[in-house]
Amino acid sequence: MAIAPSADFVAALREYQPLLRRVARLYCQDSDDRQDLFQEIVLQLWRAWPRYVPQADTKLSTWL
């Protein structure tokens, strides 16, 4: 059973999607590879999201 993403995760993903796409572009020249890498980044962020502590001194952009 799939778990729906939290509203906080979706909001963060929307805000930082351009940054994540730039990172993927730095690593991959091919557009299909870039899309695959972007999807992998999002998947890893989704898995790690429960461990993110918003009150910590680390900014979300740094944590991403």
Contact map, one row per residue, 1 for C-alpha under 8 A:
1110000000000000000000000000000000000000000000000000000000000000
1111000000000000000000000000000000000000000000000000000000000000
1111100000000000000000000000000000000000000000000000000000000000
0111110000000000000000000000000000000000000000000000000000000000
0011111011000000000000000000000000000000000001000000000000000000
0001111111000000000000000000000000000000000000000000000000000000
0000111111100000000000000000000000000000000000000000000000000000
0000011111110000000000000000000000000000000000000000000000000000
0000111111111000000000000000000000000000000001001000000000000000
0000111111111100000000000000000000000000000000000000000000000000
0000001111111110000000000000000000000000000000000000000000000000
0000000111111111000000000000000000000000000000000000000000000000
0000000011111111100000000000000000000000010000000000000000000000
0000000001111111100000000000000000000000000000000000000000000000
0000000000111111110000000000000000000000000000000000000000000000
0000000000011111111100000000000000000000000000000000000000001000
0000000000001111111110000000000000000000000000000000000000000000
0000000000000011111111000000000000000000000000000000000000000000
0000000000000001111111100000000000000000000000000000000000000000
0000000000000001111111110000000000000100100000000000000000000000
0000000000000000111111111000000001000100000000000000000000000000
0000000000000000011111111100000000000000000000000000000000000000
0000000000000000001111111110000000000000000000000000000000000000
0000000000000000000111111111000001101100000000000000000000000000
0000000000000000000011111111100001000000000000000000000000000000
0000000000000000000001111111100000000000000000000000000000000000
0000000000000000000000111111100001000000000000000000000000000000
0000000000000000000000011111111011001000000000000000000000000000
0000000000000000000000001111111011000000000000000000000000000000
0000000000000000000000000001111111000000000000000000000000000000
0000000000000000000000000001111111100000000000000000000000000000
0000000000000000000000000000011111110000000000000000000000000000
0000000000000000000000000001111111111000000000000000000000000000
0000000000000000000010011011111111111100000000000000000000000000
0000000000000000000000010000001111111110000000000000000000000000
0000000000000000000000000000000111111111000000000000000000000000
0000000000000000000000010001000011111111100000000000000000000000
0000000000000000000110010000000001111111110000000000000000000000
0000000000000000000000000000000000111111111000000000000000000000
0000000000000000000000000000000000011111111100000000000000000000
0000000000000000000100000000000000001111111110000000000000000000
0000000000001000000000000000000000000111111111000000000000000000
0000000000000000000000000000000000000011111111100000000000000000
0000000000000000000000000000000000000001111111110000000000000000
0000000000000000000000000000000000000000111111111000000000000001
0000100010000000000000000000000000000000011111111100000000000000
0000000000000000000000000000000000000000001111111100000000000000
0000000000000000000000000000000000000000000111111111000000000000
0000000010000000000000000000000000000000000011111111000000000000
0000000000000000000000000000000000000000000001111111000000000000
0000000000000000000000000000000000000000000000011111100000000000
0000000000000000000000000000000000000000000000011111110000000010
0000000000000000000000000000000000000000000000000011111100000000
0000000000000000000000000000000000000000000000000001111101110000
0000000000000000000000000000000000000000000000000000111110000000
0000000000000000000000000000000000000000000000000000111111100000
0000000000000000000000000000000000000000000000000000001111100000
0000000000000000000000000000000000000000000000000000010111110110
0000000000000000000000000000000000000000000000000000010111111110
0000000000000000000000000000000000000000000000000000010001111111
0000000000000001000000000000000000000000000000000000000000111111
0000000000000000000000000000000000000000000000000000000001111111
0000000000000000000000000000000000000000000000000001000001111111
0000000000000000000000000000000000000000000010000000000000011111
